[in-house]
Amino acid sequence: MVESLLRPTEDLPEAMSRPDSRRALMREGVFSKPFRLPRDPVHLPGCDEKTLSLLGEAMLAFYRELDALYFQSLEHGSPFAFVHEILDAGKPESLLQFARSKKFRKDLPLVLRPDLLLTPSGPKLTEMDSVPGGMGILLKISRILQDHGRTGVWGNAQGVLDGFAAMIRSLDPLPKLAIVVSEESKDYWHEMVFLARCLSEAHFPAVCLHPHELRFDESGLFYRDRDMLDHRISVIYRFFELFDLPNIPKSDILLYFAKGGKVKVTPPFKPWLEEKAGLALFKSPRLRMFWQSRLHPDHFGILDRLIPSTWILDPRPVPFGALVPDLVIAGRSLWDFSELRMLTQKERHIIIKPSGFSPLAWGSRGVVVGHDLSEEEWQKALDYAFSSFSASPHVLQPFLKTSAVPCPSWDSSTGLPTEEKMRVRACPYYFVVGQTAWMGGVLATAVPMDKKIIHGMVDSILLPAAPPDHSLSDVFLNDDGAIVPDRQHTEQDI
């Protein structure tokens, strides 16, 4: 057990840097893949408490209004018909009809996680995830640091656990929870088992299940433990993407009991709320008045500032005299997306991503970095994105230059402390309780500066984030996007 290897009395450098400790964490059932462990929380430039608190409120409002926009686009003669045409592309009609049921009309995702890239001009929100992983990892690492005297993480070491529990209790005051993880999402199985165990110890009965372990009778859903005892389920946390639904054993039974009210399921079965195209719709000039009229000015303002330009890659020709709004690359305006083919490699500082409802749309699997590709590879990437439009639309975003953030860790060979400058993605976790989005913590993923895509890898460090303090009160970003001390201070002062 990891507790025998990571004792509070043990020196933290030894405990956190030893390979056997990392292997023990994996054996315990928390981390399914290796990565580097932190020696302290990380401070994130531009991510102050006011910004992150407002962002949670704004994201909840965004999902609410995106849902309203979708239903408005379904009305006969709606000027927004293009919205559901884009968001419904490739989805089975049976799933769409089920998701549009009045039973779920007010349902929204209750765990919200933005992906914030830390850039010289501040954080930029490149994705919103309503079926996020990482909660169990953040909880475990925060507890390890706390046990060794490293405190001060956002939300404290229990923030994710307490926030998740409060979210579930908002659905059922006395819940019996099952976290259902599909085979497609198996990389997250270990951390979800850990999260369920912690919920059972501190809050209410919870278990992590494979879909085939769900059982049912006329009263609803239950599971059978190793002692052959049956346990009722009142709430299911759906940890699988909706494209995976046909591969889920008993999915029809799950949908049947959800619609009948025998079990509550979150996130809801609303595929239009799980598309990256939602960000493109927010940035569309055609919808700007809609968002401004429906969102509080503070919420619109922070989303407009943080979300970078995002376009839906539509292969259809743009009529003469028209152009794609704001599509300016390498200093020139492009009339339509076909002109992307003519960009040189140096001009292609852009990213293509599947919007959603695809095995390639999560875990950075389908991300294409334009300036990393040869001319032939770039043409093939465009061909694939254009040909997929009717079944799986893709989005286009600028490749963002990120800041070099000092990240405290350990040298894997010597066990000595290090502080490397790395590219960082910050992921706050918001838990919706009533009309409030409460932040339970922030997980930072740091990768070496030469990595184009930020995700968990052997060379990455996963760190809980701490609120800003005096150690970052007098810093600025140089021309390379690196954090450097104010020149009025000496090195000793810093």
Number of C-alpha atoms within 10 A of each C-alpha: 11 16 12 9 17 21 14 16 9 13 11 21 18 16 21 24 23 18 16 13 19 22 15 18 21 17 14 17 17 23 24 18 14 17 15 23 19 25 24 23 26 24 23 23 21 16 20 14 14 8 12 18 16 15 25 24 20 22 21 23 19 21 20 18 16 21 19 14 19 21 17 17 18 16 11 8 9 12 11 17 17 13 22 16 14 22 24 21 17 18 16 10 10 8 16 15 9 16 20 14 10 10 13 15 14 10 17 20 20 25 24 25 24 22 19 22 25 25 22 22 13 18 23 23 22 20 19 21 19 24 19 17 19 20 21 23 23 26 25 22 22 30 18 22 23 18 17 19 12 16 17 17 25 23 22 17 25 19 21 27 23 18 23 23 20 19 22 27 18 15 17 15 11 14 21 21 27 24 24 22 23 23 14 14 16 15 15 24 25 20 26 27 21 22 25 21 17 21 19 16 11 11 16 19 18 22 23 23 19 16 20 13 14 19 18 15 7 7 10 19 22 18 18 13 11 6 6 8 8 13 14 18 23 20 24 25 19 19 23 21 23 20 17 16 15 10 13 19 15 17 15 12 15 23 17 15 18 22 18 12 13 17 22 22 24 22 22 21 24 19 18 24 23 23 25 26 27 25 24 22 20 22 21 19 12 11 15 14 10 13 21 13 10 17 16 13 13 13 21 21 14 16 21 16 12 17 19 19 19 24 26 24 24 21 18 11 11 14 9 7 6 9 15 15 16 15 19 13 15 12 8 8 14 17 20 19 21 16 10 17 14 11 16 15 14 10 14 21 19 17 19 23 24 28 28 26 24 17 14 15 21 19 12 14 11 16 18 21 20 24 19 16 15 12 16 8 13 22 15 14 18 21 13 12 22 19 14 18 21 15 14 23 28 26 24 23 20 20 17 17 16 22 26 24 25 20 27 19 25 23 15 15 9 11 17 12 15 15 14 17 18 22 28 29 27 24 24 26 32 30 26 24 19 11 9 13 25 23 25 23 27 29 27 27 23 29 26 16 17 8 13 16 16 17 19 19 15 11 13 21 25 27 30 31 26 23 17 17 10 8 10 16 11 14 17 16 19 13 9 11 17 19 19 15 18 15 10 8 11 9 9 5 7 12
